[in-house]
Amino acid sequence: MVYLIPTPIGNIDDISVRSLKLLTEMQILFCEDTRVTKKLLNLLSIKNQLKFNIEQFISFQSHNDKKVLSLLQKDIFEKKVAFMSDAGMPCISDPGASLVKYCQENDIAYEVLPGANAALLTYSSSGMESSKFIFYGFLPHHGTDRKNALNEVINLTDPVVIYEAPHRIAKLASELAVICPTRKLFAIKEATKKFEKKFYSKAEDFLNFLNSINTKGEWALVLEPKEKDAGVPISEQDIKNLDIQPKQKAKLLSKLTGDSVKNCYEILCKTIY
């Protein structure tokens, strides 16, 4: 069995009891950054008076995941194995999905534990009331790819959740202020941590907000959707002017007016003849 264990996105008290129990049993740990994981385990060990007995830490990042998996000996999974993200749910903007796919293709049992998720927390905190939203993750960093991604994001008709790094947040704020200045957005910095900050207003005001605070820390944003084009309402005369058979016009008029198809047809015939 391979366990994919979520980690806190900020406050380490958000680790689950089940996750802690499993970590005390694990022998091999795949992790994005071994330094980050070892630091977290040390804090959890002290705070919860636990002992972890990890025999091997395997660096497993988005740029080396395929290579690591190709070199694996399958007997490694005879031991107790887990994967941990740097923060949040495995497989969301991290290489955990590659490990899941590997398990599926090689008939290896796996289980993903529920836990903290920055996208859900951010959307829940935004106050936007849509029954659905789109998770976009990190935008491309430069050039045409970034321009195309931004164009796609601002034209979505559902709220969209975006992640951004601290050294690029001002750039994103500047871009949004130009391309959709009056669009509302919600942003949260260092969610669940001591210096958490929230913003909710127009995109054109976001850069001023950033200039007033320390922007260090991971960011997540929810951009208000583009308003759906309601189109030009069709009138009865528009239908009457259509170059189609009277019976078809009658059906359309019936849907528009609520009158019966028969009555609409009779009125049309009187008008025509």
N, C-alpha and C positions, 0 to 999 in steps of 0.2 A: 504493500500500500504506500502510495505517495500522498503526502498531505501538503496542500497549498494553504499556508497560514497567513492571514491578514495581520498587519501591524498597525499600531496607532498612527494617525496622520499628524499628531501633535502631542497631545496629552497621553503619557504612557499608561495612565489609569484606564484607558479605553481598551486595553488588551483584555480578551475574554479569559475566563477561568479555564475553559476547555483548551484554548490555545496554549496557556501556560503549562497545563498538564501534559499536553502532547510534546511540547518543547523539552520537557524533562526526560522524555523517552527517546528522543531522536538521536541518531548516531551520525547521520550525514545531512548537511544543510546546504542546499543551493541558495545563493543570495546575490542580489544585484551588486552590492558593495560589501565585501567582507568586513571592512573597517566599521561601516555603519551598523551592520548586524551585530558584530561583537560588542560594540558600545551599548547597543540596545539591550542585548542579553545581560551584560554586566549590570546595567541599571535595574533590569527586571529581577535579576538574582538578588541584589541587595534589598530592593524594596519589598520583595515577596518572600525573602528568605528561602530561595530555591537553589538547587544545584543542577546545572546543565552539563551534560556529558557528551558534547559534540566531538566526534573523532576527526571529522574532516569538513572543512568549509570549501565549497566549490564556487568560484566566481562565475556568475551566470548572467551576462548582460546582453542588451539588445544587439551589440556588435559582435558577440562571440557565441551566442546561444546555439546556432546551428553547428558550429565546429565542436563545441563541447559535447553536444548530443551525438554527433557522428563518431566521437572517440570513446564513448561510454561503453564499458563492459556491463552487460545486462545483469550480471550477478550482483552488481552494486545494489539492486533493488531487493535483494534478499535481506538487506539491512533495513533499519527504520530511517526513512528518507523524507525530508520536507523541503519546501521552497518558501522563502520569505521575501516579500517586496521590501524596498527601502521604506515605503510608507503606503498604507492603504491596502485595498483588495488586490490580490494577485490577478494577473492577466489584464488589468486595466492600465494601459500606458506602461507596461513592463513586459519582460520576456516570458512570464509565466505561461502564456498561451502556447508557446513553443513546447514547453514541457508537457502540457495537457495533450497536445497533438501527438507527441512522441508516445505518451502512455496509451492513447487510443490506438495508434498504429501497431504497438507492440504488445497489446493485450495485458497492460499493467494496470492494476486497480489504482484509482486515485480518488481523492475527495477534496473539495474546496470548502473551507470553513467560511462562514459569514463573518463580516466584520466592518470596520470603519471604511468609509468611501467618501472621498472629497467631492466627487461629482454630485452624489445624492445630497450630501450635507449642504453644498452650495446652493443647489436648486431649492431645497427645502427652506433655506434661509432667505431666498430672494423674494418670497411673497408672490411670485408669479403664479397665476391660477390655471394655467393650461393643464389639460389632462395628460399631456405628453411633452417631452423635450428631446433634443438631440444632443448627444455627447460628441464633441469634436476633438477633445484632447488638446495636444500641443499643435500650434500652427507651424508650417514650415518657417525656417528662420530668415531666408533671404530670397530676393529676386522674384522671378515670374511665379514660382510655386507659391510664395507667400501672397503675392498680389491676387492670384487666382483663388486661393483659399479664403482670403478676406472677402472677395467678391461673392463667393459661394455662401459664406456665413451671413453676410448682411442681407442676402436675398431669401433666406430661409423663412418659412411662414410658421415655424415653431420656435420657442425659446431654444437657445443653443448654449451649452456649457463649454467653456474654453479654459485650458490650463496655460499659465505663463510663468516663466522664470523671472526672478527679481531684476536681472540685468536687461530684460527686454520689455518689462511692463510699461515703461514710459514710452517706448516706441509704439507699442500697441495702442496706448491711450492717444497718442498723436495721430495715428492712422484713423482710429475710430472717430476722433473729433473732426476730421476732414471729410470722411466718406458718409458718416451718418450722425451728424452733430446733435440732432434732437432725439435720437433713439435712447430710450432708457436702458441703463445697465446696472447690474448688481455685481459688486466685487468683494471678495473677502481675502484677507492676507493672514497667513499663519493660523489657519482655522484650528480651534480648540487649544491654542497655546496662550500664554500669559499676555502677549502683546498683539492678540488678534485685533484686526481692524476691519470695519465694514464700510461700504460706500453704496449708495443708491441714489442715482440722479441721471441727468442727461449725459451722454457721452462727451459733449463739449466741456463739461465741468470736471471730468475725471482727472485730467492732467493737473489742474489746479489743486485737486485733492492730494495727488501724489507728491506735489511739490511741498506740501505742508507736513508730510510725515516721513518716517524712515521706511523706505520701500523694501528693505531686506526681508527675505522670506518668500515662500512659495505662494503664488496667487491662483485663484480660480474666479472666473467671471460667468455671469449669465447675461446674454444679450437678448433684449426684448425682440420678439419676432417682427418681421416686416408685415405691415398690414396687408391682408388679402384684398386683391382687387375685386371690388364688388361688381364691376362692369356697369354698363349702361342698361337700365331696366327696359325691357321690351314692352311695347304698348299694343293694344288691340289693333290699332291702325297698321303697326309694323307687320303684324301677322296677316292682316287682310291684303297687304301689299306684296306678300310673298308670291313667287311664281310657282305655286303648287296647287294640287287639286283641292276643291272646296271641302271634301271630306277630311283631308289632312289638316286644313285650316281650322275646321270645326273642332277637331280633337285638341289642337293647340289652344284655341280660344276657351275650350271647356276647362283645360288645366289652369289657364290664367284667370278666368272669371269665376270658376266654380259652378257655372251653369251646365246643363246637360249637353252632351254632344248633339242630340237631336235638335234642341232649341237653337244652338249656335249654328247648326247647318241650315235650319229654316230661315234664320235671320240673314245669313249669308246669301242664300238663294234669292230672297226678296230684294236684297241690295244689288245683286248682280243682274237680276232679270226685271 
